[in-house]
Amino acid sequence: MKPDRIFINSVLEKLTKSKPKSSLAYYACLVALLLFLSYSYTELNLWLTSALLLGGIITWTLMEYIIHRYIYQVHKYFPLLKRVHHVLHGLHLNNPRNLQCLFMSPGPGTFLMVILFSFLFSLMRLHAFAFMGGIILGYLFYAYIHFMVHTRPRKLFSHGLWLHHLKHHYKYPDKAFGVSSPLWDIVFGTMPPKNNSTKRQFLNYSYSF
C-alpha cells in the first residue's frame, strides 16, 4: 500500500481525500446553515450571535492547540494508537505538501462535527447553532492558513504564521502547536525561540513550494 494511502478499499480511500476548494465550500455552507438555523429558531440579536461566533472561533484555537500538542502525541504512550495517529496526522507529517492531506475531508469531518455539536447542544441548547458555526469558521481560517503555509507562503498575509508553523515541522516538534494563532503557545509557554539563522533556514523551503 502506498505511504500516503489509508485504506486498501478504493471507496473508503476516496472518503478520506478531498480537494481544498471542495472542502472549503462544504464547511462554508455548514457555517451558513448553522447561522440560518440560529436566526430561524432563536431570538438572539446580532450582538449575541456575534459573541457566540467569536466564542466559537476562540474555542477552535484552543482545540487546535490541544489536538496538535496532546491528541497527536498519544500514540507515543499507547502504541496501539499508531494507526489512528497515522490517519489523523502522520500522512501530513510525512508529506506536508500533499494538498489532499491538508484538509479534513467532508466524510470524517461531518462525523466528528455531529459528535461535537451533540455535546454542545446538550449544554447550550439552541445557542449551539451559532457557537458551532464559530468553531467551524475558526477551522476554516485554520485550514486557509495551513493551506497557504504549505503551498503559497509568499502570498500569506502573515509571514509570522508561516514561520511559526514551519518551525514546528522542521525544527521544534515540541513547540509551535498553534497554526491559525500563536495565542495558546504564548499562554502555555511553547513558543519557539526567535533567531535570524532559523528564519533564513526556513526561507529556503519556500522555493520548493
VOSE-998154 format. One record per residue: residue in one letter; x, y, z of N, C-alpha, C in turn. Coordinates in steps of 0.1 Angstrom, whole numbers, plus 5000, padded with zeros to 4 digits. Example, Ala and Ser with C-alpha at 12.3 -4.5 7.8 and 13.67 -1.06 7.14 Angstrom:
% residues 2
a513249435078512349555078513249675078
s512849785071513749895071512950005079
This chain:
% residues 209
m500849885000500050005000500950125000
k500550234992501350354991501450425005
p502550495008502650555021501650665024
d501050725013500050825015498650775014
r498550645014497150585013496750535027
i495450545030494950505043494350365042
f493450345033492650225031493050155018
i492950025018493149945006491849964997
n490649965004489449974996489350114990
s489150124977489250244970488050344974
v486850284977485750374981486050444994
l486550365004486850425017488050525016
e488950495007490050585005489650714999
k488650714990488150844984487450934995
l486850865005486150945015487151015024
t488450975024489451045033490151155026
k489951175013490651275005489651374999
s490051494998489251594992490151704987
k489651774976490351894971490052004980
p491052094982490952214991489752294988
k489452324976488252414973486952344976
s486852214974485652144978485452144993
s486552125000486352115015485952255020
l486652365015486352495019484852535016
a484452495005483052525001482052455010
y482352325013481452245021481352305035
y482452335041482452385055481852525056
a482052605045481452735045479952725044
c479452625037478052605036477452565050
l478252485057477852445071477652565080
v478652655079478552775087477352855084
a477052875071475852945066474552875071
l474552745071473352665075473152685090
l474252675098474152695113473652835116
l474152935109473653075112472253095108
f471853025097470453035093469552965104
l469952855109469152785119469152865132
s470252935135470253025147469253135145
y469253195133468353305130466853255131
s466653135126465253085124464653035138
y465552985147465052915158465352985172
t466153095171466453165183466053315181
e466053385192465753525192466953605195
l468153555192469353625195469553745186
n469953855192470253975183471653965177
l471954055169473254055162474454045171
w474354125182475554125191475753995198
l474653935203474753805210475253695200
t474753695188475153605177476653615174
s477053745173478453775171479353725182
a478853745195479653705206479753545206
l478753475203478753335202479753285191
l479653355180480553325169482053345173
l482353455179483653485184484153385194
g483153345203483553245213483853115207
g483153075196483452955189484752965182
i485153075176486453095170487553075180
i487453145191488453135202488552995207
t487452925209487452785213488152695203
w487952725190488652645180490152655181
t490652785184492152805185492652715197
l491852705208492352625219492252475215
m491152435208491052295203492252265194
e492552355185493652335176494952305183
y495152385194496352375202496452235209
i495352205215495252075223495451955214
i494751965202494851855192496351835188
h497051945185498351935180499351895191
r499151945203500051925214499851785221
y498651745223498351635231497751515223
i496751535216496051425209496951365199
y497651445191498551385181499851325187
q499951335200501151275206500751145214
v499551115215499051005223499750865219
h499950855206500550725201501850695207
k502550795212503850775218503750695231
y502650705237502450645250501550515249
f500750515238499850395235500150345221
p501050255219501450205206500350155197
l499250115204498150065196497450175188
l497650295192497050415185497950465174
k499050395171499850455160499150465147
r498250365144497450365132496550485131
v495950515143495050635143495850765141
h497050775147497850885145498250905130
h498550795124498950795110497850855101
v496650815104495550855096495251005099
l495251055112494951185115496051285112
h497251245114498351345113499651295106
g499851165107501051115102501251135087
l500251125079500251145065500751285062
h500251385070500651525067502151545071
l502551485082503951495087504851435076
n504451325071505351255061505451335048
n504351405044504351475032503551605034
p504151715040503451835043502851905031
r503351875019502851945007501751874999
n501351765004500251684998498951765000
l498351824990497151904992496051834997
q495951704994494751624999494851585013
c496051615019496151585034496151715042
l495851825036495851955043494451985050
f493451915045492051945050491451815055
m490551835065489751725069488651705059
s488651595052487651575042486251575048
p485151605040483851615045483251495052
g483651375047483151255053483451245068
p484751215072485151215086484851345093
g485051455086484851585092483351595098
t482451555090481051565094480751475106
f481351355105481151265117481651325130
l482751385129483351445142482551565146
m482051645136481251765140479951735146
v479351625141478051575147478251545161
i479351475164479551435178479751565187
l480551655182480851785189479651865191
f478851875180477651955181476651895191
s476551765191475651695200476051735215
f477351735217477751765231477451915234
l477752005224477452145227475952175228
f475152105220473652125221473152075235
s473751975241473351925254473652035265
l474652115262475052225272474352355269
m474252395256473852525252472452535245
r471952415242470652415235470752485222
l469852575219469752635206470952735203
h471552785214472752875212473852795206
a473852665206474852585200475052615185
f473952655178474052675164475052785161
a474952895167475953005164477352975169
f477352905181478652875187479452775178
m478652675173479252575164479752635151
g478952735146479252805134480652875136
g480852925148482152995151483252895151
i483052775157484152675157484452635143
i483452615134483752575120484452695113
l484052815116484652935110486152945114
g486352915127487752915131488552805124
y487952685122488552585114488852625100
l487952705094488152745080489352845080
f489452925089490653025090491952945092
y491852845101493052755103493352685090
a492352625083492652555071493252645060
y492752765059493352855049494852885053
i495052915065496452945069497352825067
h496852705070497652585068497852555054
f496852575045497052565031498052655025
m497952785029498952885024500352865029
v500452815041501852795047502552685039
h501852585035502452475028502452475013
t501752585007501652584993502152724987
r501652834993501952964988502453064999
p503553035005503953115016504153265013
r504653295001504853434997503553514996
k502453444994501153514993500453525007
l500953455017500353455030500453595036
f499353645042499353785047500153795059
s500453685066501253695078502453605077
h503653665074504853585073505153515087
g504753575098505053525111504353385113
l503053375108502353245110503053135102
w503553175090504253075081505453025088
l506253115094507553085100507253005113
h506153045120505852975133505452825130
h504752795120504352665117505452575111
l506252635103507452555097508452525108
k508552605118509452575129508952445136
h507652435137507052315143507452185134
h507352205121507552085112509052055111
y509952145111511352125107512352135118
k512052205129513052225139512552205154
y511352245157510852235171509552155171
p509552025170508251945170507551955184
d508251995194507652005207507252145211
k507252235201506852375202505952415190
a505452545191504752605180503552515175
f502652485185501552395181500352475175
g500352605177499252685171499552705156
v498552705148498652735133498052865130
s496752875133496053005130496353115140
s496953085151497253185161498353125171
p499253215175500253165185499853195199
l498553235200497953275213498253175224
w497953045222498052945232499452895234
d500252915224501752885226502352995236
i501853115235502253215244501753185258
v500453155259499853125272500553005279
f500852905272501352775278502852765277
g503552865272504952865271505552765261
t504952755250505552665240505952745227
m506252865229506752945217508152905214
p508452885201509852855197510752975199
p512052955200512953075202513053155189
k513353285190513453365178514953385175
n515353355163516753385159516753395144
n517653485139517653515124518153395116
s519053315122519553195114518453105111
t517553085121516352995118515553055107
k515353185107514553245097515053225083
r516353245082517053225069516953085065
q517052985074516952845071515552815065
f514452865071513152835066512752905053
l513453025051513153085038513453005026
n514452915028514852825017513752725013
y512852695023511752595020510752655010
s510652795010509552855001509952834987
y511152814983511552804969511052674963
s510752574971510252444965508752434966
f508052534970506552534971505952574957
